[in-house]
Amino acid sequence: MLDDISEPLEFSISLQVLEHLGMNLYSTVPAVLSEIIANAWDADASLVKVDVGRERIVVEDNGNGMKRSEVIGRYLNVGFSRRTSIGSVTEIRQRKPMGRKGIGKLSAFSIAEVVTIHTVRDGERTAFRMDANDIRKHIEQKLNTPYVAEELDDWPDGFVKGTRIVLEKIKRQTSR
């Protein structure tokens, strides 16, 4: 299925919020991984694979995944309230969602400079990368325009359902 690329993958946030809620939210890898895994729970995943390496961390789930419109309206919308917008239980497994404030996704920037997302739902694939240094530069330039994530054409072999998050340029001080 062809993706609708008419609307850019915009991400907008003030530098202070990004630093306080994202880059400084947690100081350990396990705390960040628990946030990512909680998001997989909320997406009705029955399986989450975590591969922790020195250079990168990969978290892949078999949950609902997201269509492009959901990436834009939910994932890239800091503060998106799942409970208010979608309901108090998950779509398939009727779980009570763990997410509350829509900021846990920022935790990845606590331990990584680069976050890459591959997500697929009902055959619709979306892939993008966000770089914390690029976000900082964009905000510091005071362009008054949202940061636009880098769209990707590559796709992991065999990945057909759910969300795959790759954390790269791991900050060494957080690896304890």
C-alpha positions in Angstrom: 0.0 0.0 0.0 1.4 3.4 -0.9 1.8 5.9 2.0 0.1 9.3 1.8 3.1 11.7 1.9 1.0 14.8 1.5 1.3 15.8 5.1 4.8 16.1 6.6 5.8 14.3 9.8 6.0 17.5 12.0 7.2 17.5 15.6 6.9 20.7 17.5 8.0 21.3 21.1 9.8 24.0 23.1 13.5 23.4 23.9 12.7 23.7 27.7 10.0 21.0 27.5 12.2 18.8 25.4 15.1 19.1 27.9 13.0 18.7 31.0 10.6 16.0 29.9 12.7 14.2 27.3 16.4 14.5 27.6 16.4 14.8 31.4 13.3 12.7 32.2 15.2 9.6 33.1 18.8 8.7 33.7 18.9 4.9 33.2 18.3 2.6 30.3 15.9 0.4 32.2 13.6 3.3 33.0 13.5 4.4 29.3 12.9 0.8 28.2 10.0 0.5 30.6 8.4 3.6 29.0 8.8 2.1 25.5 7.5 -1.3 26.6 4.5 0.5 28.3 3.7 2.0 24.9 3.8 -1.5 23.4 1.4 -2.7 26.1 -1.0 0.2 25.2 -0.7 -0.9 21.5 -2.0 -4.4 22.5 1.4 -6.1 21.8 1.7 -9.7 22.9 5.4 -9.8 22.2 8.2 -7.2 22.7 11.8 -7.9 21.7 14.6 -5.8 23.2 18.1 -5.9 21.9 20.6 -3.9 24.0 24.0 -3.3 22.4 26.8 -0.9 23.0 26.0 1.3 20.0 22.2 1.0 19.8 19.1 -0.4 21.4 16.3 -1.9 19.4 12.8 -2.4 20.8 10.3 -4.1 18.5 6.7 -5.1 19.3 3.9 -6.8 17.5 1.2 -4.4 18.6 -1.3 -2.4 16.5 1.3 -0.1 15.0 0.3 3.2 13.6 -0.9 4.6 10.3 0.7 7.8 9.1 -2.2 9.9 10.4 -1.8 8.2 13.9 2.0 8.9 13.9 1.2 12.6 13.2 -1.8 13.0 15.5 -0.6 10.8 18.4 3.1 9.9 18.4 4.4 13.3 17.2 1.9 15.1 19.3 3.5 15.6 22.7 0.9 15.4 25.4 -1.6 13.4 23.3 -4.0 12.0 25.8 -4.8 8.4 24.8 -7.4 7.9 27.5 -9.4 11.0 26.5 -9.1 10.5 22.7 -9.3 6.8 22.3 -10.8 5.4 25.4 -10.0 3.8 28.8 -9.2 0.3 27.4 -7.1 -0.9 24.5 -8.6 -1.8 21.2 -8.2 -5.6 21.0 -7.1 -7.0 24.4 -9.2 -4.5 26.5 -6.3 -3.6 28.7 -6.2 -0.6 30.8 -3.5 1.7 29.2 -0.4 2.5 31.1 0.3 5.8 29.4 -1.2 8.9 31.1 0.3 12.1 30.0 1.6 11.6 26.4 5.2 12.3 27.3 6.8 8.9 27.8 7.9 8.8 24.2 10.2 11.6 24.9 12.1 9.5 27.4 14.1 8.0 24.5 16.0 11.2 24.2 17.2 10.7 27.8 19.6 8.0 26.7 19.9 8.5 22.9 20.6 11.3 20.5 18.9 9.6 17.5 15.6 7.8 17.5 14.4 5.9 14.5 10.8 4.6 14.2 9.4 2.0 11.8 5.7 1.3 12.3 3.1 -0.5 10.3 -0.7 -0.8 10.7 -3.0 -2.6 8.2 -0.2 -2.7 5.6 0.5 1.1 5.8 4.1 1.7 6.7 5.7 4.8 8.1 9.4 5.3 8.9 11.2 8.3 10.3 14.2 9.5 12.3 14.5 12.3 14.8 17.9 13.7 15.9 18.0 15.5 19.2 20.8 17.8 18.0 18.8 18.8 14.9 15.7 19.4 17.0 17.8 21.7 19.4 19.3 23.6 16.4 15.8 24.0 14.8 14.4 25.4 18.1 17.3 27.6 18.8 17.0 29.2 15.4 13.5 30.4 16.4 12.1 29.6 13.0 8.5 29.4 14.5 8.0 26.3 12.4 7.6 22.7 13.6 10.6 20.3 13.4 10.0 17.9 10.5 11.3 14.4 11.1 13.5 12.8 8.5 11.3 10.4 6.5 13.0 7.1 5.6 12.6 4.7 2.7 14.4 1.7 4.2 12.4 -1.0 5.9 13.6 -3.8 8.1 13.4 -7.3 6.6 10.5 -9.4 7.9 8.9 -6.5 9.9 5.2 -6.6 9.0 3.3 -5.6 12.2 3.8 -3.3 15.1 6.4 -0.7 15.9 10.2 -0.9 15.9 12.2 1.8 17.8 15.9 2.1 17.4 17.9 4.2 19.8 21.3 5.3 18.5 24.2 7.4 19.7 23.6 6.2 23.2 24.8 8.6 25.9 27.5 6.7 27.8 26.8 8.2 31.2 23.3 6.6 31.3 24.6 3.0 30.7 25.0 2.3 34.5 
